[in-house]
Amino acid sequence: MPVDDKKKNQSDIANSLTIVLALKDRVPFTIRWMHYANSMHFPFKILIADGGTDERVPEIFSKKLNFPNLSYEYIRYPFDQTYTHFYTKLADALAHVETPFAVMADNDDFFVVDGLLRSVEFLRNHPDYSSCRGIIAGVRIRPNTKYGEFSYAYGDKKDISFAKMIYMPGSTLNDTASERVKDQFSCYRTNWYDVFRIEQLRENYRILRDLDTKDLILAQNIPMLLGYVVGKVYRGNFYYLVRQWDGPGSSDKTENREKGDHFDRMLLETWSADFKAFANAIASAISQKDGIPFDDAYRIVKKSYREFMAPAIIDCLSAQRQLSIASSLSRGIIEKLGTTGYLLRRQYLFIKRVITDQPKLLRFIPGHRLAASDNGIKLIYDFLTTPFESINK
């Protein structure tokens, strides 16, 4: 293809995608995300859905000259006080998208431009696929106090490390919706960050909004599983996105602190109603797509979810058992030593952290090593180690 035709084709692909950036404060991350997109000359449309309270954010976005290389629209929503507000915000934001493709983003995500272009192009050429993305890497930034409120957003070269891949690889190529859903439950591969056709993404989040699920795990799985129902899912062997790992303000971490582990959540009063609505929604979609009875589809969802959650529940119960034994041993030791209840509690909390709060075992490597092997990663690495000038003003 001649160079001019190739550029025209890439421009056409870029103009068909909107990035929906969902915000809830964390202003340093928002500023960093926009400066990254601006420095990369993102050729895509950007729709910013702000559910935060920080008044600096609308002020920043009101000045288009702050980000001259971007085409964006900013919408201020009521505060994301509950998940109901959050789901409503996402559903409404997607209704404003005018392009045939869209992708959801958080302000700690770094998209690789070429990865987005390749994903859109794949979907345009493969109508039987519902979504597409490449490899998602992880970045960890060791907080550096010299950057003030941006200490979690930027770092020196020694502060940056990467994980080559943080989610399971592999495409989902089964011919039926029921088989694709069973495959997803048996080997979890998130499509939350995939490029989707806008009609499907709108429908997914409309259903999520209407169900108003209180359990975050079930809620996250609703749009993901609906995506698997609609069609096959492709995973390309190219870098697509780098997500910041262990950053502050994680909704998952907040949820875990407030509601406990997987087993704790299933004991909440709202969980049974949430699960019934979740299973009904996914089973209805499978029944319609595959042309099978609803009851058969419902049994598939229940059985698959049970197999999916069983290892996590076993881990939770095992950890609690270990915690009980370790706590009893600690109490016996402290009683013999004659120390105080304060020390007993400190010992108990330490054991609990070790047993029940272990992070996922990801291997992070020095940033320069992964950056040397991929240009998209190198651009992110260079950006994170070179803060924009206004940070120190």
PEQUIMO-V313753 format. One record per residue. N is the residue number from 1. RES is the residue in one letter. OMEGA is omega as a letter, one per 30 degrees, with the letter a starting at -180 (999 if undefined). NEAR is the number of other C-alpha atoms within 12 Angstrom. Layout:
n:N res:RES omega:OMEGA near:NEAR
n:N res:RES omega:OMEGA near:NEAR
This chain:
n:1 res:M omega:l near:9
n:2 res:P omega:a near:8
n:3 res:V omega:a near:9
n:4 res:D omega:l near:10
n:5 res:D omega:l near:11
n:6 res:K omega:l near:12
n:7 res:K omega:l near:15
n:8 res:K omega:l near:14
n:9 res:N omega:l near:19
n:10 res:Q omega:l near:25
n:11 res:S omega:l near:22
n:12 res:D omega:l near:20
n:13 res:I omega:a near:32
n:14 res:A omega:a near:33
n:15 res:N omega:a near:27
n:16 res:S omega:a near:32
n:17 res:L omega:l near:39
n:18 res:T omega:l near:40
n:19 res:I omega:l near:48
n:20 res:V omega:a near:43
n:21 res:L omega:a near:39
n:22 res:A omega:a near:38
n:23 res:L omega:l near:41
n:24 res:K omega:a near:35
n:25 res:D omega:a near:29
n:26 res:R omega:a near:31
n:27 res:V omega:l near:31
n:28 res:P omega:l near:33
n:29 res:F omega:l near:32
n:30 res:T omega:l near:34
n:31 res:I omega:l near:32
n:32 res:R omega:a near:36
n:33 res:W omega:a near:39
n:34 res:M omega:l near:41
n:35 res:H omega:l near:34
n:36 res:Y omega:l near:35
n:37 res:A omega:l near:36
n:38 res:N omega:a near:28
n:39 res:S omega:l near:26
n:40 res:M omega:a near:25
n:41 res:H omega:l near:22
n:42 res:F omega:a near:32
n:43 res:P omega:a near:31
n:44 res:F omega:l near:38
n:45 res:K omega:a near:33
n:46 res:I omega:l near:41
n:47 res:L omega:a near:37
n:48 res:I omega:a near:38
n:49 res:A omega:a near:43
n:50 res:D omega:l near:37
n:51 res:G omega:a near:35
n:52 res:G omega:a near:28
n:53 res:T omega:a near:19
n:54 res:D omega:a near:20
n:55 res:E omega:l near:18
n:56 res:R omega:a near:18
n:57 res:V omega:l near:28
n:58 res:P omega:l near:26
n:59 res:E omega:l near:15
n:60 res:I omega:a near:21
n:61 res:F omega:l near:30
n:62 res:S omega:a near:17
n:63 res:K omega:a near:16
n:64 res:K omega:a near:18
n:65 res:L omega:l near:14
n:66 res:N omega:a near:21
n:67 res:F omega:a near:26
n:68 res:P omega:a near:19
n:69 res:N omega:a near:21
n:70 res:L omega:l near:28
n:71 res:S omega:a near:27
n:72 res:Y omega:l near:30
n:73 res:E omega:a near:27
n:74 res:Y omega:l near:28
n:75 res:I omega:l near:28
n:76 res:R omega:a near:30
n:77 res:Y omega:l near:26
n:78 res:P omega:a near:23
n:79 res:F omega:l near:23
n:80 res:D omega:a near:24
n:81 res:Q omega:a near:17
n:82 res:T omega:l near:22
n:83 res:Y omega:l near:27
n:84 res:T omega:l near:26
n:85 res:H omega:a near:26
n:86 res:F omega:a near:34
n:87 res:Y omega:l near:37
n:88 res:T omega:l near:31
n:89 res:K omega:a near:37
n:90 res:L omega:a near:43
n:91 res:A omega:l near:33
n:92 res:D omega:a near:30
n:93 res:A omega:a near:37
n:94 res:L omega:l near:39
n:95 res:A omega:l near:26
n:96 res:H omega:a near:26
n:97 res:V omega:a near:35
n:98 res:E omega:a near:24
n:99 res:T omega:a near:29
n:100 res:P omega:l near:30
n:101 res:F omega:l near:39
n:102 res:A omega:l near:45
n:103 res:V omega:l near:44
n:104 res:M omega:a near:42
n:105 res:A omega:l near:31
n:106 res:D omega:a near:36
n:107 res:N omega:l near:37
n:108 res:D omega:l near:42
n:109 res:D omega:l near:36
n:110 res:F omega:l near:46
n:111 res:F omega:l near:46
n:112 res:V omega:a near:36
n:113 res:V omega:a near:37
n:114 res:D omega:l near:31
n:115 res:G omega:l near:34
n:116 res:L omega:l near:44
n:117 res:L omega:a near:38
n:118 res:R omega:a near:32
n:119 res:S omega:l near:44
n:120 res:V omega:a near:45
n:121 res:E omega:l near:33
n:122 res:F omega:a near:29
n:123 res:L omega:l near:34
n:124 res:R omega:a near:25
n:125 res:N omega:a near:15
n:126 res:H omega:a near:18
n:127 res:P omega:a near:19
n:128 res:D omega:l near:25
n:129 res:Y omega:a near:36
n:130 res:S omega:a near:43
n:131 res:S omega:a near:49
n:132 res:C omega:l near:48
n:133 res:R omega:l near:44
n:134 res:G omega:a near:40
n:135 res:I omega:l near:39
n:136 res:I omega:l near:40
n:137 res:A omega:l near:39
n:138 res:G omega:l near:37
n:139 res:V omega:l near:42
n:140 res:R omega:a near:37
n:141 res:I omega:l near:35
n:142 res:R omega:a near:30
n:143 res:P omega:a near:22
n:144 res:N omega:a near:21
n:145 res:T omega:a near:16
n:146 res:K omega:l near:17
n:147 res:Y omega:l near:25
n:148 res:G omega:a near:17
n:149 res:E omega:l near:20
n:150 res:F omega:a near:30
n:151 res:S omega:l near:26
n:152 res:Y omega:a near:34
n:153 res:A omega:a near:46
n:154 res:Y omega:l near:41
n:155 res:G omega:l near:30
n:156 res:D omega:a near:28
n:157 res:K omega:a near:26
n:158 res:K omega:a near:21
n:159 res:D omega:a near:26
n:160 res:I omega:l near:37
n:161 res:S omega:a near:37
n:162 res:F omega:l near:36
n:163 res:A omega:a near:32
n:164 res:K omega:a near:33
n:165 res:M omega:a near:29
n:166 res:I omega:l near:28
n:167 res:Y omega:a near:27
n:168 res:M omega:l near:21
n:169 res:P omega:l near:26
n:170 res:G omega:l near:24
n:171 res:S omega:l near:29
n:172 res:T omega:a near:39
n:173 res:L omega:a near:27
n:174 res:N omega:a near:22
n:175 res:D omega:a near:21
n:176 res:T omega:l near:27
n:177 res:A omega:a near:38
n:178 res:S omega:l near:42
n:179 res:E omega:l near:27
n:180 res:R omega:l near:37
n:181 res:V omega:l near:45
n:182 res:K omega:l near:35
n:183 res:D omega:l near:30
n:184 res:Q omega:l near:35
n:185 res:F omega:a near:29
n:186 res:S omega:a near:22
n:187 res:C omega:a near:21
n:188 res:Y omega:l near:28
n:189 res:R omega:a near:35
n:190 res:T omega:l near:34
n:191 res:N omega:a near:38
n:192 res:W omega:a near:33
n:193 res:Y omega:a near:38
n:194 res:D omega:l near:45
n:195 res:V omega:l near:46
n:196 res:F omega:l near:48
n:197 res:R omega:a near:38
n:198 res:I omega:a near:34
n:199 res:E omega:a near:25
n:200 res:Q omega:a near:32
n:201 res:L omega:l near:42
n:202 res:R omega:a near:34
n:203 res:E omega:l near:27
n:204 res:N omega:a near:37
n:205 res:Y omega:l near:37
n:206 res:R omega:l near:28
n:207 res:I omega:l near:33
n:208 res:L omega:l near:39
n:209 res:R omega:a near:29
n:210 res:D omega:l near:25
n:211 res:L omega:l near:29
n:212 res:D omega:a near:29
n:213 res:T omega:a near:35
n:214 res:K omega:a near:32
n:215 res:D omega:a near:38
n:216 res:L omega:a near:34
n:217 res:I omega:l near:30
n:218 res:L omega:a near:32
n:219 res:A omega:a near:35
n:220 res:Q omega:a near:29
n:221 res:N omega:a near:36
n:222 res:I omega:l near:42
n:223 res:P omega:a near:41
n:224 res:M omega:a near:40
n:225 res:L omega:l near:49
n:226 res:L omega:l near:47
n:227 res:G omega:l near:46
n:228 res:Y omega:l near:47
n:229 res:V omega:a near:43
n:230 res:V omega:a near:39
n:231 res:G omega:l near:36
n:232 res:K omega:a near:34
n:233 res:V omega:a near:43
n:234 res:Y omega:l near:37
n:235 res:R omega:a near:34
n:236 res:G omega:l near:29
n:237 res:N omega:l near:20
n:238 res:F omega:l near:31
n:239 res:Y omega:a near:37
n:240 res:Y omega:a near:38
n:241 res:L omega:l near:40
n:242 res:V omega:a near:42
n:243 res:R omega:l near:34
n:244 res:Q omega:a near:36
n:245 res:W omega:l near:33
n:246 res:D omega:l near:23
n:247 res:G omega:a near:28
n:248 res:P omega:l near:26
n:249 res:G omega:a near:22
n:250 res:S omega:l near:19
n:251 res:S omega:l near:23
n:252 res:D omega:a near:21
n:253 res:K omega:l near:20
n:254 res:T omega:l near:14
n:255 res:E omega:a near:21
n:256 res:N omega:l near:20
n:257 res:R omega:a near:16
n:258 res:E omega:a near:15
n:259 res:K omega:l near:24
n:260 res:G omega:a near:23
n:261 res:D omega:a near:30
n:262 res:H omega:a near:30
n:263 res:F omega:l near:24
n:264 res:D omega:a near:22
n:265 res:R omega:a near:26
n:266 res:M omega:l near:24
n:267 res:L omega:l near:17
n:268 res:L omega:a near:19
n:269 res:E omega:a near:14
n:270 res:T omega:a near:20
n:271 res:W omega:a near:24
n:272 res:S omega:l near:18
n:273 res:A omega:l near:20
n:274 res:D omega:a near:29
n:275 res:F omega:l near:34
n:276 res:K omega:l near:23
n:277 res:A omega:l near:28
n:278 res:F omega:a near:38
n:279 res:A omega:l near:37
n:280 res:N omega:a near:27
n:281 res:A omega:a near:35
n:282 res:I omega:l near:46
n:283 res:A omega:l near:38
n:284 res:S omega:l near:31
n:285 res:A omega:l near:35
n:286 res:I omega:a near:36
n:287 res:S omega:a near:28
n:288 res:Q omega:a near:22
n:289 res:K omega:a near:26
n:290 res:D omega:a near:23
n:291 res:G omega:l near:17
n:292 res:I omega:l near:20
n:293 res:P omega:a near:18
n:294 res:F omega:a near:23
n:295 res:D omega:l near:19
n:296 res:D omega:l near:22
n:297 res:A omega:a near:32
n:298 res:Y omega:l near:29
n:299 res:R omega:l near:24
n:300 res:I omega:a near:31
n:301 res:V omega:a near:43
n:302 res:K omega:a near:28
n:303 res:K omega:a near:21
n:304 res:S omega:l near:28
n:305 res:Y omega:l near:33
n:306 res:R omega:l near:20
n:307 res:E omega:l near:21
n:308 res:F omega:a near:24
n:309 res:M omega:a near:25
n:310 res:A omega:a near:19
n:311 res:P omega:a near:17
n:312 res:A omega:l near:19
n:313 res:I omega:l near:21
n:314 res:I omega:l near:18
n:315 res:D omega:l near:21
n:316 res:C omega:a near:26
n:317 res:L omega:l near:20
n:318 res:S omega:l near:17
n:319 res:A omega:l near:26
n:320 res:Q omega:l near:25
n:321 res:R omega:l near:17
n:322 res:Q omega:a near:21
n:323 res:L omega:a near:27
n:324 res:S omega:a near:20
n:325 res:I omega:a near:18
n:326 res:A omega:l near:23
n:327 res:S omega:l near:25
n:328 res:S omega:l near:19
n:329 res:L omega:a near:18
n:330 res:S omega:a near:26
n:331 res:R omega:l near:26
n:332 res:G omega:a near:17
n:333 res:I omega:a near:17
n:334 res:I omega:l near:21
n:335 res:E omega:l near:15
n:336 res:K omega:a near:12
n:337 res:L omega:l near:13
n:338 res:G omega:a near:13
n:339 res:T omega:a near:17
n:340 res:T omega:l near:15
n:341 res:G omega:l near:16
n:342 res:Y omega:l near:13
n:343 res:L omega:l near:18
n:344 res:L omega:a near:25
n:345 res:R omega:l near:18
n:346 res:R omega:l near:18
n:347 res:Q omega:a near:25
n:348 res:Y omega:a near:26
n:349 res:L omega:l near:20
n:350 res:F omega:l near:19
n:351 res:I omega:a near:26
n:352 res:K omega:l near:24
n:353 res:R omega:a near:17
n:354 res:V omega:a near:17
n:355 res:I omega:a near:24
n:356 res:T omega:a near:28
n:357 res:D omega:a near:22
n:358 res:Q omega:l near:15
n:359 res:P omega:l near:13
n:360 res:K omega:a near:13
n:361 res:L omega:l near:12
n:362 res:L omega:l near:21
n:363 res:R omega:l near:18
n:364 res:F omega:a near:25
n:365 res:I omega:l near:23
n:366 res:P omega:a near:24
n:367 res:G omega:a near:35
n:368 res:H omega:a near:28
n:369 res:R omega:l near:21
n:370 res:L omega:l near:29
n:371 res:A omega:a near:29
n:372 res:A omega:a near:18
n:373 res:S omega:a near:16
n:374 res:D omega:a near:22
n:375 res:N omega:l near:21
n:376 res:G omega:l near:29
n:377 res:I omega:a near:39
n:378 res:K omega:l near:27
n:379 res:L omega:l near:27
n:380 res:I omega:l near:45
n:381 res:Y omega:l near:40
n:382 res:D omega:l near:26
n:383 res:F omega:a near:31
n:384 res:L omega:a near:43
n:385 res:T omega:l near:30
n:386 res:T omega:a near:23
n:387 res:P omega:l near:31
n:388 res:F omega:a near:26
n:389 res:E omega:a near:11
n:390 res:S omega:a near:14
n:391 res:I omega:a near:19
n:392 res:N omega:a near:12
n:393 res:K omega:999 near:8
